[in-house]
Amino acid sequence: MNYLYDAVDYILTAANWSGSLGIGRLLIQHIGYSLLGVAIAAVIGVPLGWWIGHSGQGRGFAVTLSGAVRALPTLGLVTLFGLALGVGLTAPMLAFVVLALPSVLAGAYAGVEAADPTAVDGARAAGMTEPQVLMRVEVPLGAPLLVGGLRSATLQVIATATLAAYTGAGGLGRLMFLGLKTQEYAMMLASSLLVIALALLSEIIFSLLQRAVTPVGARTRKEPQ
């Protein structure tokens, strides 16, 4: 219990928020790493997932590949990329992208597949081309599942972005590794609490965003009468 009190005191102490190892700088780095990793995964996974969901081609391969990637240990990936690429941010960033990609890909193709067949058939009957059906009908209807995939990916990356410090990059992991080395357990716990707070904040934001992109009719059906 004393460690928890000391950790909270460490966070609330203004002097600990400034400097090269200040909480403020490391917190911004941690958020930046997480968002960048998910953004790169989205650039790769969202268009690919839309194409898989719309065409139905490659779904089995995507599911198998996603399952295999999820089984990979993130620390092992960071170590492997670190040995190949050296110290810095590149190695952990590649690991974060690999970690985020399965959830983003699954959310993208599941969203398109879940689009109401009646609406899709109606769009085709109205003379829409296949790209128009995808972008004007399937993608908007599948947006909640896509946001759900991004939500899951972001949560995973925030929780593991501490490993960036393993290869000499920044982020809240710096406090964890430094606290472990110097036996400053309050510092380590403070870093953990900040990561938990970021994860909870991410969940709240994405929950609101997921609700916002849910069509009104579908949202009404889910609410209890």
Phi and psi in degrees as GROMACS dihedral restraints (atoms count N, CA, C in turn):
[ dihedral_restraints ]
;  ai    aj    ak    al  type     phi  dphi    fc
    3     4     5     6     1   -63.5    20    10
    4     5     6     7     1   -36.4    20    10
    6     7     8     9     1   -63.3    20    10
    7     8     9    10     1   -40.3    20    10
    9    10    11    12     1   -63.9    20    10
   10    11    12    13     1   -43.9    20    10
   12    13    14    15     1   -61.3    20    10
   13    14    15    16     1   -44.4    20    10
   15    16    17    18     1   -65.7    20    10
   16    17    18    19     1   -34.9    20    10
   18    19    20    21     1   -66.9    20    10
   19    20    21    22     1   -44.4    20    10
   21    22    23    24     1   -63.6    20    10
   22    23    24    25     1   -40.6    20    10
   24    25    26    27     1   -63.5    20    10
   25    26    27    28     1   -37.4    20    10
   27    28    29    30     1   -62.6    20    10
   28    29    30    31     1   -42.3    20    10
   30    31    32    33     1   -67.7    20    10
   31    32    33    34     1   -38.0    20    10
   33    34    35    36     1   -82.3    20    10
   34    35    36    37     1    -9.3    20    10
   36    37    38    39     1   -78.6    20    10
   37    38    39    40     1   118.5    20    10
   39    40    41    42     1   -59.1    20    10
   40    41    42    43     1   -35.5    20    10
   42    43    44    45     1   -62.9    20    10
   43    44    45    46     1   -24.8    20    10
   45    46    47    48     1   -81.0    20    10
   46    47    48    49     1    -2.3    20    10
   48    49    50    51     1   -96.6    20    10
   49    50    51    52     1    -5.3    20    10
   51    52    53    54     1  -116.6    20    10
   52    53    54    55     1   165.4    20    10
   54    55    56    57     1    93.6    20    10
   55    56    57    58     1   175.6    20    10
   57    58    59    60     1   -64.6    20    10
   58    59    60    61     1   -27.8    20    10
   60    61    62    63     1  -110.1    20    10
   61    62    63    64     1    22.6    20    10
   63    64    65    66     1   -72.0    20    10
   64    65    66    67     1   150.1    20    10
   66    67    68    69     1   -59.7    20    10
   67    68    69    70     1   -40.0    20    10
   69    70    71    72     1   -57.5    20    10
   70    71    72    73     1   -49.4    20    10
   72    73    74    75     1   -66.6    20    10
   73    74    75    76     1   -44.5    20    10
   75    76    77    78     1   -67.3    20    10
   76    77    78    79     1   -34.4    20    10
   78    79    80    81     1   -65.7    20    10
   79    80    81    82     1   -44.3    20    10
   81    82    83    84     1   -62.9    20    10
   82    83    84    85     1   -42.1    20    10
   84    85    86    87     1   -61.0    20    10
   85    86    87    88     1   -44.0    20    10
   87    88    89    90     1   -61.8    20    10
   88    89    90    91     1   -45.5    20    10
   90    91    92    93     1   -63.0    20    10
   91    92    93    94     1   -43.8    20    10
   93    94    95    96     1   -61.5    20    10
   94    95    96    97     1   -45.9    20    10
   96    97    98    99     1   -59.4    20    10
   97    98    99   100     1   -44.7    20    10
   99   100   101   102     1   -63.8    20    10
  100   101   102   103     1   -48.0    20    10
  102   103   104   105     1   -65.4    20    10
  103   104   105   106     1   -39.2    20    10
  105   106   107   108     1   -65.5    20    10
  106   107   108   109     1   -43.4    20    10
  108   109   110   111     1   -60.5    20    10
  109   110   111   112     1   -45.0    20    10
  111   112   113   114     1   -68.3    20    10
  112   113   114   115     1   -37.8    20    10
  114   115   116   117     1   -63.5    20    10
  115   116   117   118     1   -43.9    20    10
  117   118   119   120     1   -63.9    20    10
  118   119   120   121     1   -42.4    20    10
  120   121   122   123     1   -62.1    20    10
  121   122   123   124     1   -37.0    20    10
  123   124   125   126     1   -68.2    20    10
  124   125   126   127     1   -39.6    20    10
  126   127   128   129     1   -60.5    20    10
  127   128   129   130     1   -36.0    20    10
  129   130   131   132     1   -83.0    20    10
  130   131   132   133     1   -48.1    20    10
  132   133   134   135     1   -82.0    20    10
  133   134   135   136     1   -32.7    20    10
  135   136   137   138     1   -67.3    20    10
  136   137   138   139     1   -53.4    20    10
  138   139   140   141     1   -60.5    20    10
  139   140   141   142     1   -39.9    20    10
  141   142   143   144     1   -64.0    20    10
  142   143   144   145     1   -43.3    20    10
  144   145   146   147     1   -64.3    20    10
  145   146   147   148     1   -40.5    20    10
  147   148   149   150     1   -60.5    20    10
  148   149   150   151     1   -43.4    20    10
  150   151   152   153     1   -65.1    20    10
  151   152   153   154     1   -42.2    20    10
  153   154   155   156     1   -64.1    20    10
  154   155   156   157     1   -45.1    20    10
  156   157   158   159     1   -65.4    20    10
  157   158   159   160     1   -37.6    20    10
  159   160   161   162     1   -76.9    20    10
  160   161   162   163     1   -43.4    20    10
  162   163   164   165     1   -88.2    20    10
  163   164   165   166     1   -25.2    20    10
  165   166   167   168     1    78.9    20    10
  166   167   168   169     1     0.0    20    10
  168   169   170   171     1   -89.6    20    10
  169   170   171   172     1   137.7    20    10
  171   172   173   174     1    79.1    20    10
  172   173   174   175     1     9.1    20    10
  174   175   176   177     1   -65.2    20    10
  175   176   177   178     1   -44.4    20    10
  177   178   179   180     1   -60.3    20    10
  178   179   180   181     1   -41.4    20    10
  180   181   182   183     1   -65.7    20    10
  181   182   183   184     1   -40.4    20    10
  183   184   185   186     1   -64.6    20    10
  184   185   186   187     1   -41.3    20    10
  186   187   188   189     1   -65.0    20    10
  187   188   189   190     1   -43.9    20    10
  189   190   191   192     1   -63.9    20    10
  190   191   192   193     1   -45.1    20    10
  192   193   194   195     1   -64.3    20    10
  193   194   195   196     1   -41.1    20    10
  195   196   197   198     1   -62.9    20    10
  196   197   198   199     1   -42.3    20    10
  198   199   200   201     1   -62.8    20    10
  199   200   201   202     1   -40.2    20    10
  201   202   203   204     1   -66.8    20    10
  202   203   204   205     1   -40.6    20    10
  204   205   206   207     1   -66.6    20    10
  205   206   207   208     1   -38.9    20    10
  207   208   209   210     1   -61.8    20    10
  208   209   210   211     1   -27.5    20    10
  210   211   212   213     1   -79.9    20    10
  211   212   213   214     1   -11.7    20    10
  213   214   215   216     1   -74.0    20    10
  214   215   216   217     1   134.4    20    10
  216   217   218   219     1   -74.5    20    10
  217   218   219   220     1   126.9    20    10
  219   220   221   222     1   -62.6    20    10
  220   221   222   223     1   -41.9    20    10
  222   223   224   225     1   -61.5    20    10
  223   224   225   226     1   -38.4    20    10
  225   226   227   228     1   -63.9    20    10
  226   227   228   229     1   -39.5    20    10
  228   229   230   231     1   -65.2    20    10
  229   230   231   232     1   -44.0    20    10
  231   232   233   234     1   -60.5    20    10
  232   233   234   235     1   -42.5    20    10
  234   235   236   237     1   -63.7    20    10
  235   236   237   238     1   -45.7    20    10
  237   238   239   240     1   -62.6    20    10
  238   239   240   241     1   -48.6    20    10
  240   241   242   243     1   -66.0    20    10
  241   242   243   244     1   -35.1    20    10
  243   244   245   246     1   -64.2    20    10
  244   245   246   247     1   -40.1    20    10
  246   247   248   249     1   -66.1    20    10
  247   248   249   250     1   -33.9    20    10
  249   250   251   252     1   -81.7    20    10
  250   251   252   253     1   -35.2    20    10
  252   253   254   255     1  -111.6    20    10
  253   254   255   256     1   -10.7    20    10
  255   256   257   258     1    86.9    20    10
  256   257   258   259     1  -176.2    20    10
  258   259   260   261     1   -72.3    20    10
  259   260   261   262     1   162.0    20    10
  261   262   263   264     1   122.3    20    10
  262   263   264   265     1  -166.2    20    10
  264   265   266   267     1   -89.0    20    10
  265   266   267   268     1   -21.8    20    10
  267   268   269   270     1   -58.8    20    10
  268   269   270   271     1   -47.2    20    10
  270   271   272   273     1   -61.7    20    10
  271   272   273   274     1   -53.1    20    10
  273   274   275   276     1   -65.3    20    10
  274   275   276   277     1   -31.9    20    10
  276   277   278   279     1   -64.1    20    10
  277   278   279   280     1   -40.4    20    10
  279   280   281   282     1   -61.2    20    10
  280   281   282   283     1   -40.9    20    10
  282   283   284   285     1   -64.3    20    10
  283   284   285   286     1   -39.6    20    10
  285   286   287   288     1   -64.5    20    10
  286   287   288   289     1   -39.6    20    10
  288   289   290   291     1   -64.2    20    10
  289   290   291   292     1   -44.4    20    10
  291   292   293   294     1   -61.8    20    10
  292   293   294   295     1   -38.5    20    10
  294   295   296   297     1   -67.5    20    10
  295   296   297   298     1   -39.7    20    10
  297   298   299   300     1   -80.7    20    10
  298   299   300   301     1   -27.0    20    10
  300   301   302   303     1   -59.0    20    10
  301   302   303   304     1   -44.9    20    10
  303   304   305   306     1   -58.1    20    10
  304   305   306   307     1   -43.5    20    10
  306   307   308   309     1   -67.0    20    10
  307   308   309   310     1   -41.4    20    10
  309   310   311   312     1   -64.7    20    10
  310   311   312   313     1   -46.1    20    10
  312   313   314   315     1   -62.0    20    10
  313   314   315   316     1   -45.9    20    10
  315   316   317   318     1   -62.8    20    10
  316   317   318   319     1   -42.0    20    10
  318   319   320   321     1   -63.8    20    10
  319   320   321   322     1   -36.7    20    10
  321   322   323   324     1   -69.5    20    10
  322   323   324   325     1   -49.8    20    10
  324   325   326   327     1   -77.2    20    10
  325   326   327   328     1   -31.1    20    10
  327   328   329   330     1   -66.8    20    10
  328   329   330   331     1   -36.7    20    10
  330   331   332   333     1   -63.7    20    10
  331   332   333   334     1   -44.4    20    10
  333   334   335   336     1   -66.4    20    10
  334   335   336   337     1   -41.9    20    10
  336   337   338   339     1   -65.0    20    10
  337   338   339   340     1   -29.5    20    10
  339   340   341   342     1   -83.1    20    10
  340   341   342   343     1    -3.9    20    10
  342   343   344   345     1   -60.1    20    10
  343   344   345   346     1   142.7    20    10
  345   346   347   348     1   -58.2    20    10
  346   347   348   349     1   118.7    20    10
  348   349   350   351     1   -58.1    20    10
  349   350   351   352     1   -32.3    20    10
  351   352   353   354     1   -64.1    20    10
  352   353   354   355     1   -42.8    20    10
  354   355   356   357     1   -66.8    20    10
  355   356   357   358     1   -39.6    20    10
  357   358   359   360     1   -65.7    20    10
  358   359   360   361     1   -46.1    20    10
  360   361   362   363     1   -64.2    20    10
  361   362   363   364     1   -37.4    20    10
  363   364   365   366     1   -64.7    20    10
  364   365   366   367     1   -38.2    20    10
  366   367   368   369     1   -65.0    20    10
  367   368   369   370     1   -41.2    20    10
  369   370   371   372     1   -66.4    20    10
  370   371   372   373     1   -40.4    20    10
  372   373   374   375     1   -64.6    20    10
  373   374   375   376     1   -28.5    20    10
  375   376   377   378     1   -78.6    20    10
  376   377   378   379     1    -3.3    20    10
  378   379   380   381     1    97.8    20    10
  379   380   381   382     1    11.0    20    10
  381   382   383   384     1   -69.4    20    10
  382   383   384   385     1   143.5    20    10
  384   385   386   387     1   -75.0    20    10
  385   386   387   388     1   167.8    20    10
  387   388   389   390     1   -61.3    20    10
  388   389   390   391     1   -43.7    20    10
  390   391   392   393     1   -60.3    20    10
  391   392   393   394     1   -35.8    20    10
  393   394   395   396     1   -69.1    20    10
  394   395   396   397     1   -39.5    20    10
  396   397   398   399     1   -60.1    20    10
  397   398   399   400     1   -43.5    20    10
  399   400   401   402     1   -63.2    20    10
  400   401   402   403     1   -53.5    20    10
  402   403   404   405     1   -79.2    20    10
  403   404   405   406     1   -29.8    20    10
  405   406   407   408     1   -96.5    20    10
  406   407   408   409     1   -20.2    20    10
  408   409   410   411     1  -120.5    20    10
  409   410   411   412     1   -60.8    20    10
  411   412   413   414     1   -67.6    20    10
  412   413   414   415     1   -44.4    20    10
  414   415   416   417     1   -64.7    20    10
  415   416   417   418     1   -47.6    20    10
  417   418   419   420     1   -61.5    20    10
  418   419   420   421     1   -40.4    20    10
  420   421   422   423     1   -68.7    20    10
  421   422   423   424     1   -29.9    20    10
  423   424   425   426     1   -92.0    20    10
  424   425   426   427     1     2.8    20    10
  426   427   428   429     1   -57.0    20    10
  427   428   429   430     1   -40.2    20    10
  429   430   431   432     1   -59.7    20    10
  430   431   432   433     1   -40.3    20    10
  432   433   434   435     1   -70.9    20    10
  433   434   435   436     1   -34.4    20    10
  435   436   437   438     1   -63.7    20    10
  436   437   438   439     1   -45.5    20    10
  438   439   440   441     1   -62.6    20    10
  439   440   441   442     1   -35.7    20    10
  441   442   443   444     1   -62.2    20    10
  442   443   444   445     1   -39.3    20    10
  444   445   446   447     1   -65.7    20    10
  445   446   447   448     1   -42.2    20    10
  447   448   449   450     1   -64.9    20    10
  448   449   450   451     1   -36.7    20    10
  450   451   452   453     1   -61.6    20    10
  451   452   453   454     1   -47.5    20    10
  453   454   455   456     1   -64.6    20    10
  454   455   456   457     1   -43.0    20    10
  456   457   458   459     1   -63.2    20    10
  457   458   459   460     1   -43.5    20    10
  459   460   461   462     1   -64.2    20    10
  460   461   462   463     1   -41.6    20    10
  462   463   464   465     1   -61.8    20    10
  463   464   465   466     1   -43.1    20    10
  465   466   467   468     1   -64.1    20    10
  466   467   468   469     1   -43.3    20    10
  468   469   470   471     1   -70.5    20    10
  469   470   471   472     1   -40.6    20    10
  471   472   473   474     1   -57.7    20    10
  472   473   474   475     1   -41.8    20    10
  474   475   476   477     1   -68.9    20    10
  475   476   477   478     1   -26.6    20    10
  477   478   479   480     1  -108.4    20    10
  478   479   480   481     1    -2.8    20    10
  480   481   482   483     1   -66.3    20    10
  481   482   483   484     1   -12.5    20    10
  483   484   485   486     1   -61.5    20    10
  484   485   486   487     1   -22.7    20    10
  486   487   488   489     1   -71.2    20    10
  487   488   489   490     1   -10.5    20    10
  489   490   491   492     1   -59.2    20    10
  490   491   492   493     1   -32.6    20    10
  492   493   494   495     1   -68.8    20    10
  493   494   495   496     1   -17.9    20    10
  495   496   497   498     1   -63.0    20    10
  496   497   498   499     1   -29.5    20    10
  498   499   500   501     1  -109.2    20    10
  499   500   501   502     1    19.9    20    10
  501   502   503   504     1    90.7    20    10
  502   503   504   505     1     5.5    20    10
  504   505   506   507     1   -82.9    20    10
  505   506   507   508     1  -172.0    20    10
  507   508   509   510     1   -97.8    20    10
  508   509   510   511     1  -149.1    20    10
  510   511   512   513     1    94.5    20    10
  511   512   513   514     1   174.0    20    10
  513   514   515   516     1   -66.2    20    10
  514   515   516   517     1   -16.2    20    10
  516   517   518   519     1   -62.8    20    10
  517   518   519   520     1   -23.0    20    10
  519   520   521   522     1   -59.9    20    10
  520   521   522   523     1   -41.0    20    10
  522   523   524   525     1   -68.7    20    10
  523   524   525   526     1   -35.7    20    10
  525   526   527   528     1   -65.0    20    10
  526   527   528   529     1   -49.2    20    10
  528   529   530   531     1   -68.5    20    10
  529   530   531   532     1   -39.0    20    10
  531   532   533   534     1   -66.8    20    10
  532   533   534   535     1   -42.5    20    10
  534   535   536   537     1   -63.8    20    10
  535   536   537   538     1   -36.9    20    10
  537   538   539   540     1   -66.9    20    10
  538   539   540   541     1   -40.4    20    10
  540   541   542   543     1   -68.0    20    10
  541   542   543   544     1   -38.8    20    10
  543   544   545   546     1   -99.1    20    10
  544   545   546   547     1     2.7    20    10
  546   547   548   549     1    60.8    20    10
  547   548   549   550     1    31.7    20    10
  549   550   551   552     1   -91.5    20    10
  550   551   552   553     1    82.0    20    10
  552   553   554   555     1   -68.9    20    10
  553   554   555   556     1   -27.6    20    10
  555   556   557   558     1   -64.4    20    10
  556   557   558   559     1   -37.9    20    10
  558   559   560   561     1   -64.5    20    10
  559   560   561   562     1   -43.9    20    10
  561   562   563   564     1   -61.6    20    10
  562   563   564   565     1   -45.8    20    10
  564   565   566   567     1   -67.3    20    10
  565   566   567   568     1   -36.1    20    10
  567   568   569   570     1   -61.3    20    10
  568   569   570   571     1   -42.6    20    10
  570   571   572   573     1   -61.2    20    10
  571   572   573   574     1   -42.5    20    10
  573   574   575   576     1   -63.1    20    10
  574   575   576   577     1   -42.7    20    10
  576   577   578   579     1   -62.9    20    10
  577   578   579   580     1   -38.1    20    10
  579   580   581   582     1   -67.2    20    10
  580   581   582   583     1   -38.7    20    10
  582   583   584   585     1   -65.1    20    10
  583   584   585   586     1   -41.9    20    10
  585   586   587   588     1   -61.8    20    10
  586   587   588   589     1   -41.5    20    10
  588   589   590   591     1   -63.4    20    10
  589   590   591   592     1   -41.4    20    10
  591   592   593   594     1   -62.8    20    10
  592   593   594   595     1   -42.0    20    10
  594   595   596   597     1   -62.9    20    10
  595   596   597   598     1   -43.2    20    10
  597   598   599   600     1   -65.4    20    10
  598   599   600   601     1   -40.7    20    10
  600   601   602   603     1   -62.9    20    10
  601   602   603   604     1   -40.9    20    10
  603   604   605   606     1   -61.1    20    10
  604   605   606   607     1   -42.7    20    10
  606   607   608   609     1   -62.0    20    10
  607   608   609   610     1   -41.8    20    10
  609   610   611   612     1   -64.7    20    10
  610   611   612   613     1   -46.1    20    10
  612   613   614   615     1   -62.5    20    10
  613   614   615   616     1   -47.8    20    10
  615   616   617   618     1   -70.5    20    10
  616   617   618   619     1   -31.0    20    10
  618   619   620   621     1   -63.6    20    10
  619   620   621   622     1   -42.8    20    10
  621   622   623   624     1   -66.8    20    10
  622   623   624   625     1   -40.9    20    10
  624   625   626   627     1   -65.5    20    10
  625   626   627   628     1   -40.7    20    10
  627   628   629   630     1   -62.7    20    10
  628   629   630   631     1   -39.7    20    10
  630   631   632   633     1   -67.3    20    10
  631   632   633   634     1   -37.2    20    10
  633   634   635   636     1   -66.5    20    10
  634   635   636   637     1   -34.8    20    10
  636   637   638   639     1   -89.8    20    10
  637   638   639   640     1    -3.8    20    10
  639   640   641   642     1   -75.7    20    10
  640   641   642   643     1   127.0    20    10
  642   643   644   645     1   -53.8    20    10
  643   644   645   646     1   144.5    20    10
  645   646   647   648     1   -57.6    20    10
  646   647   648   649     1   -41.5    20    10
  648   649   650   651     1   -61.9    20    10
  649   650   651   652     1   -44.3    20    10
  651   652   653   654     1   -67.5    20    10
  652   653   654   655     1   -36.7    20    10
  654   655   656   657     1   -65.9    20    10
  655   656   657   658     1   -38.4    20    10
  657   658   659   660     1   -67.0    20    10
  658   659   660   661     1   -38.3    20    10
  660   661   662   663     1   -66.2    20    10
  661   662   663   664     1   -30.1    20    10
  663   664   665   666     1   -77.6    20    10
  664   665   666   667     1   -24.4    20    10
  666   667   668   669     1   -77.6    20    10
  667   668   669   670     1   139.9    20    10
  669   670   671   672     1   -64.7    20    10
  670   671   672   673     1   142.2    20    10
